[in-house]
Amino acid sequence: MQNETKNCQNCKKDFIIESDDFNFYEKIKVPPPTWCPECRMIRRIYFNNVYSIYKRKCAKCNEDTISVYSLDKENIVYCNSCWWGDSWDGREYAMDYNPDRPFFEQLAELKSKTPWQALVTEYKTNINSKYANGIAYCKDSYMTFWADYCENVFYSTLLNTLKFSSDCIRGYFSELCYESVGFSRCYRLFFSDECDDCIDVWFSRDCYNCTNCIGCVNLRGEKNCIFNIKYTKEEYLEKLKEMNLNSWKSLNELKIKSQKFWLTKPIREYHGHSLSVNVSGDYVYESKNSKEMYISNGAEDCKWCQFITVKSIKDCRDYSGWGNGAELMYEVSTSGEGASNIKFSDQCWPNVMDIEYSMYTISCKHVFGCINLKNKEYCILNKQYKKEEYERLKLIIIEDIKKNPYIDKFNRVWTYGEFLPLEFSPFAYNETLAQLFFPKTKEKALEEGFLWHEKIDNEYKTTKNASDLPNTITEIDESILDEVISCSTCGKAYKFISEEINLMRKLSIPLPHECYNCRQEHRFARMNMPKLYKRNCMKCNMDINTPYSPDRPEIVYCAKCYQQEFI
C-alpha cells in the first residue's frame, strides 16, 4: 500500500501513514490511526502519573498510605498491601455486557466500581521502597520513580539497575553516581551528561570509557583530563586537590565553567551509539529498524515508542513504557515484562497476553474491557467466560464499537482502533507525564478536553535556609535530620533522610540546596524533549532531523561528521 496523508482529528494537522505502517496495522488487525503521532503520544502518557503523590487512607484497611490519587479523586483506592492481597481478584465487580448501552459507558461504570492501587508498583518484587512509584525489583530506595532493579537509590527516575546513587535521570547498570543524566555502566559519575563506561568523571558530556576526567567533552578512552587537557596522573591528582570538589562553593563554580565549555564543542544530531542500525529519534540504544523513538533500549522493528527502559521490545507501535520482553504492543501505556499482543490499554503486566481496552490487568490473558483484574483469563468487563463464548462476545462488542463509536464533546470519534478516551484517565493533565513533556497552561489543557488539578502546597514551617547549610558534608551531624530546609530556588520546605546523608558522606558531596522538585526540573531541562526539527549540520550542511531546534546555542553535527571527528 502507498503512503497516505491524513488529517489529525485532534490537532487538525496533516500526518503521513507509510506503507510499512499499513503492513503493521494489517498484521495486528486494526484500522489505521486518526490522530497524529504526537497527539497519540500525549493521550497515552496523560494516563501516567509518575511523580505527583499524595497522602490518603486505604479504602479497605483505613490505614494511611501514599498514593498517586489526590483526595479529590473519586477512585476507590487500596494501599498496595491490600490491593495485591488475595482477598479479591476483580471478578467481584463483574458486569454483563449490555448491547443496548454503549460499550465505553459500561467500561466507565466498571472503572468507578473497582479499587485502584495507591502506588503503581510491582509491589511483591520490592523491598523497603514504599515511598517510590512506577518501580519493580527495587530495594531500599526512596523517592525513586519509573525504576527497575535498583538498590539504595534516591530522588531519581527512568532507571534500570542503578545502585547507591541519587538525583539521576536515565541511569543504567551503574553505581555511586550523582546528579547525572543519561549514562550506562559508570562508577562514580558526577554532574555529567550522556557518558558511558566512565570511572571517576565529573562535569563531563559525551565521554566514553574515560577515567579521572573533569569538565571534558567528546573524549574516548582518555585518562587524567581536565577541560580536555591531558595531564600525567600526578599532575591530575594535584589539580584535583586544588579544585576542592567536596565544597559546595567550588562545585557551583565548576558547574558554571563546565557548561560554558560544553557549548564550545560539537554535539551529535541525536543520542545513541553504533550498536543501533537504521534508527531515528533520540536516546535510542541497541536498536534496529526502529523509527521516531525516544528513550528506547533494545527495540527491533518498532516505531513511535517511548520510555523503553528495560530491553527488549519487538514489533511495537505507539507504545509508551517500559519493555522487558514486550512484543506486538499497539497504543499501549506503561505495560511490559513479557507482555504480548496488547492494544489500546494501560498498565497491563507481567506476562500478559491478548488484551484490549483494559487498565490494570495483572497477569491476565485474553481479556477485553477489564479494569483492576488479577490473574484471570477470558474476561469481558471483569466477567469470566468459557473461551468460545468469550471470543464470540468480543467480536460482537468490536462491531458495536465500530457501528456506534463514542463521540466526545469536541466531536472527536473514538471508534475501534483508538486508544482509551481521555475521560478514562484517572489523573489531571498537570499530574501526568504529558505535562512534563508537553507542558500546557490550565486554560489550554481544559480547552483540549483534559482535566486540571488545583494543587495545594503543604505549608511547613522551615527552620533553616539552604544558604545556611554547611559548605561540606563533613560539617554535617545527625541534627540536620530535624531541620526543615527552605529551598534556595522556590522557598518551599524539604528535609533530608538518614540514608541520603549516609550516601552523600560516602560520595563526599555536600547536601543539595534545592528541594527535590526544583532539582528534578533542572535535570529534565538538561534532556531533549521528544520532538524533532529540520536543520542543517553545522559542518557539512547536510539536512538532519534533530531534537536541537535551530535557535539553540549548541554546535550540532550530523552523525557522520561527529563520528569522523571524535570516534
N, C-alpha and C positions, 0 to 999 in steps of 0.2 A: 504494500500500500504506500502511496505517495505521502510526503509531508503535508500537513494540513494546518492552516492558520485559523485559530478560534478566538472568540472574544470572551474574556472572563466575565461571568455573570455577576461577580462581586465588584471588582475594581474597574471593569469595563475596558481594560487594556487588552490588546491582542497578544496571543502567545502561540507558539508553534508546537504541534504534536508531530514527532518524527516517525518514520516508518518502523524503526525498531521499538518505539513506544507502543504502536498499534499491535506489533507482534506479541509484546508482553501482555497487553490487555486481553488479547485473544487467548493466550496461554492460560490465564487465570479466570477467564470467562467473566470479564467485567466490561462495561462501556467506557469509552474514553472520558477523561475529566472535563468538567465545565468551568472549573476555577483554574487560574494560572498557578504556576509552581509556588510563587511567593505567598499568595493568598491561601493556598493549600497548607503550606508550612505553618503559617500564622494560626490557622484554625486548629491544627493538631497540637501545637505547643501551648495554645490557650487552655488546653485541658491539663496542663502540667504545672502545678505549684511545687517548686522545689525549695524555695528559700523563705517564704512567709509562714511563720509558725506562731501559734497562739496557745494560751492556757485554756482548758475547758475540762469538764468532767465526763468520764466514761458513762454512756447511757446504760451500760449493763451492770458494772460493779460500783459505779458512783465515785470512783477514785479520781483524783486529779491526774491529768495527763497533758502532754504536749501534742498539739495537733496542727495539721495544715488547714483545718476548718475553723474560721473565726466564730465567735459566739453568735453572730447574726445569721450564720448559715443554718438552714433548717434540716440539714442532714442529720440522720441518726448516727452518732459517732461512738465507736467502741475503742477503748485503749487497745494497743497491739496485742497484749496478752489475751484479752477477751476475744478479739477478732480472730486470732489464729488458734483459739482453743477449739476443742472437739465438741462443744455443746450445741453447735449449729453448723449448717453447711450451705445455707441459702435456699434450699428447697422449701423451707418453711414459708417463703414468700411467693411460692409458685402461682402463676396466673394461667388460666386457659385463654388461648388466643381467641379473640372475638372478631370475626370477619366483618362485622358491622361497624367497627371502630378503626380509625387509622392506626397503623402499627406503631408509629412513633408516639402517639398519645398513650398507648398501652405501655410502651417502654418507659415513658416518663413517669407513669404511675408506679412501675416497679422500682425505678430509681428513688422515688420518695419513700418507699416502704423498707428498703433493705439497709442494714448497717454498714458503715464505711470505716475503714481502719484509720486510726488517728494520724499515724505517720505511714508513708508509703515505703515500706521496707520488706525485705525477705527476712522477717523477724526471727525465725528459728535458726538462721545461719549467723546471727550477730551476737557478740558478747560485749556486755558493758558499753553499749553505744546508744543509749536511749535518747540522747539529745542530738540526733542526726536523722536525715531524711534522704530517701532515694538510695539506700545502701543495701549491700548484701555481702556476707562473708567478711564483716569488719569486726575489729576488736579494739576496745579501749580508745574509741575515737569520739570527738566532741565537736559539735557544730560543723560537721562534715556532711557534704551533700553530693548526691549522684556519684557514689564511690563503691568500688568492689575490691575485696581482698586487701583492705587497708588495716594498718595497726598503729595505734598511738599517733593519729593524725588529727589536727585541729584547724578549724576555720578554713577549710579547703574544699574544692569542688572539681568535678569531672576527672575522676581518678581511677587508676587501676594498679593495684599492688604498690602502694606508697607506704613507707614506714617512717616513724619518728620524724615527722615533718609538720610544718604549719604554714598557713597563708599562701597556698599554692593553687594554681589552676592548670588542668591538663597535665598532671604528673603521672608518669608510668614507670613501674619497676625501678624505683629509686628510693634513696634513704638519706635522712638528715639533710633535708632541703628546706629553704625558707624564702618566702616572697619571690617565687619564680613561676614562670608561665611557659607551658609548652616544652616539656623535657622528658627524656626517657633514658633509663639506665645510668643515672647520675648519682654521685655520692658527694654530699656537701656542696650543693649548688645554691648560691645566694643571690637574690635580687637580679636574676638573669632571665632572658627570654630565648626560647627556641634553641636549646642546646641538648645534645645527646652524648652519652658516653664520656662525661666530664667528671673530674675529681677536683675538689677544692677550687672552684671557679666562682668569681664574684663579678657582678655588674657587667656581664658579657651578653652578647647577642649572636646567634647563628654560629656558635662554635661547636666543633665535634671532635671527640677523642682528645680533649685538651686537659692538662693538669697544671694547677698553680698558675692561674691567669686572672687578671683583674682589668676590668674596663675594656675588654677586647671584642673585636667584631670579625666574623668571617674567617676564623682560624681553623686549621685542620691539623690534628696531631701535634700540636705545639705544647711546650712546657715553659714555665717561668717567664711569662709575658705580662707586661703592663701597658695598656693602651697600644697594643700590637707591637711593642718594642721588646725584643728578646734580651734576656739577662742570663747571666750564669746563676746557678742555684744559690750561691752565696749572696750574690747581689740582690736577687729576688727576695730572699729571706730578710735581708737588711731593710729593703724598701717596705716590705710588708710590715715590719715592726714600726717603721716611721709612720705608716698610714693609720695605725691605731684603730683597726676595724671593730674593736669592741666598744667604741664610743658612738653614742647617738649623734653627736655633732659631726664627727668625721664621716659617718655613713651617709648622712644627708648631703654633705658637701660632695662626696664621691658620686652619689646618685645623680646629682645635677651635672657634674662634669662628664660622667659616662653617657648620659642621654644626649648631651650635645655632641659628643664624639661619635656616637652611633649614627647620627644624621649625616656625617661626612662620608660614610661608606655605603656602597650599593646594597640593596636588598633584592632578593629574588621575587619574581612576579607573584608567586604563591608559595605556601609552605608545604613541603612534602620531601620525599627523597627518592633515590634511584631505584629502590625496591618496588616502586609503583610504575605501572605501564598503562598508557592510554587512559589517563585520568584527567579530570578538571575539577576546579573548586578551590578550597583552601583547607589546610591542615589535613591532608589526605595521605595516609601512610600504608605501605604494604598492600596496595590495592591494584586491581587491574580491570580494564574495560568498565570504568565507573565514572559517570559524568555528573557535574553540578553537585558535588559532595561538599560537606562541611563537618569538620571534626569527625573523621572516619578512619577506622583501623581495620584492615583485613577485609575489604569489600571486593566482591567479584560480580561483574555483570549487574551493576546497580546504578540507580540514578535518583537524584533529589533526596538523598538520605543525609541525616544529621545526627551528631552526638552518639556515634558508634564507638563507645569507649572500650568495649571488650570484643576483640575479634573472635569469630568472623561473621560475615553475612554474605548471602548469595542470592541472586535473582530477586532483588527487592526494589521497589519504587515508593517514593513518598513515605519514608519511614524515619521517625524521629526518636531514636534511642531504644535499646542500648547494645544489641548484638548478641554475642556469646553463642554462636552456632545457629543464628536465626536464618531462615530462608523463606522465600515466597511471601514476603510481607508487602502489603499494599495499603496505603492510607492508614498507618498504624502509629500510635504514640506510646512510647515508653513500654515496650514489651520485649521479651527476649529469653535467653537461656534455653536453647533447644526449641524455640517457637517455630512453627511451620504452618504455612498457608493460613495466615491471619489477615482479615480485611476489615477496614472501617471500624477499628476497635482501639481501646485504650487500656493499658495496664493489664496485659494478659501474660502470665508466666507462672512457674517454669514448665518446660516440656509440654507446652500446649500445642494443639493441632486443630486445624479446620474450625476456625472461629470467625463469626461475622457479627457486626453491630453489638458488641459486648464491651463491658467495663469490669475490671477487677474479677476476671475469671481465673482462678488459681488452680493450676494443674488439671485443667479441663480439656476435653477433646470433643469435637463435633457438637458445638453449641451455637445457637443463633439467638440474638436478642436477650442475653442474660447479663445480670449485674450482681456483683458480690456473691459469686457462686464458687464453691470449693470442691475440687476432686470429683467432678461429675462428668458424664458424657451423654450425648443425645438429649440435650435440653433446649427448650424454647421458652422464653420468659420464665426461666428457672424451674420449669416443669419437665420432668424426665419422661421420655417416651422410649418405646422399642425402636430399633434402628429404622425399620421400614416406615413406621408412622412418622418418625422424625424427618426423614428425607422427603416424604410426601408433603408434610405440612410446611416445611421450609420452602419448597418450590411454590406453594400457594402464596405464602407471605411475600416472597420476592416478586411475584407477578402483581400482587396487590400494591406493593410499594411503587412499582413501575406505572401502574394504571392510576393510582391515587397518591401521588407524591405529596410530601409535606411542603407547604409553601409558607415562608415566614413573612413578617410584616413588611419586609423590604422587597417582597415578590421574588426572593431567591428560592429556587426549586431544589428540593432535596429528594431526588429520586434514587433508585437503587444504583449504587456505584459511587455515591458521595460519602464523605466522612460523616460522623455524627453531627446533627445540628448544633449550632452554638449554644442553644439553651440547655444542652446536656452537660456542659462543663460545670463542675461543682464550684468553680472559682471565678473571681472577677479578673478582668484583664490585667490590672496593675498588681495582682498577686502572682502572676504566672511568668514563664519563660518568654511569652510573647512580648511583654512589656520590656524585658531585659534586652531582647534582640531587635525588636521593632517598636520602640517607645512611641506612645501616643498620649495626647492630653486627655483629660477626662471627657471633655466635650467631643473630641474626635472618636474616642472609643465608644461612647454611648450612641453617637451618630451612626456608627457602623454596626450596631446591634450587640455590642459586648456589654458585660456588666462592669461596674466600678465599685471598689471597696473604699469607704472612707476610713482610713487608718487613724487610730487613736494612739498617740505616743504615750508610753508609760512615763509618768513623772517620778523620777528618783532624785533624792537629794544627794548631790555629789559632795565628796569630802576632799577631793584633790584635783587640781588641774593637771592635764597631761604635761604641760610645760614644767611642772614641778617634779616630774619623775626623775630619778637619778640618771646620770649620763651613761652608766654601765650596769650590767646585770649583777656584777659583784657587789654593788652597793645596795642590793635589794635583800630584805629579810622577809620572814613569813607574815609580818604585819601588813604587807601590801595586799594580802588576800581579803582584808577587812575594809579596804578603801573602795570607794565608788569614784571612778575617774571621769572627768569631764573631757570629752573628745576635743582635740585641738582643731578639728575642722568644723564639725557640726554642733559641738557643745553638748551632745547627748551623753547619757551616762553609760559606762561599761565597767566590767570587772574582769579580774584575772582569776584563773583557776590554778590549783597547785600543779597539775600535770603540765600546764603551759609553762609555768615558771621553771619547772624542772627541765623541760626541753630547751628553753632559752638559755639556761645555765649550761647545758650540755653543748649548745652551739656557740656560747659566749657572745650572744647578741642581745643588745638592750631591748627592753619592753617597748611595744608599739605605743605611739602617742595618739592613735586614732581608734575609734570604735570599729567593730567588725564590719558594719555596713559600709563605712567610708573606705576601709581598706579593700573590701571586695570591689567596690565601684571603681577604684583606681586600678585594680588588677584587670578587671574586664576592659577598661579603657586601653590597656596595652594589647588587646586582641583585636583582630579584624572581625567585623560582623559578616553575616552570610549574604553578601551582596557583591556582585562583580561589575567592574567598569571597563569600558573600552578605552584604551590609551596606547601609547607607543613606548617601546623600550627606549630608555634614555641613553643607550649606547649605539644600537644598530637601527633604531627607529621602526622596528618591526611591530605590527599590530599585536596587542596582547589583551587578554581578559584577566583582570587582576582585582583583588579586593582593595587595592590602593587607589582611591579616587584621584583624578588629575590635580586637584587643589591641595593634596597632601604634600608635606615637605620632604618625604623620603626620596632618595635616588633609586629608581626602580629599573631593574634589568630583566629582560626575558630570561627564561631558564637556561637557554643555550649560552648567552653571553655571561651569565653568572657562573655557570659551570666552567667555562673556559678560563675565567679569571681566578676562581677560588678553589676549584676542585682538581 
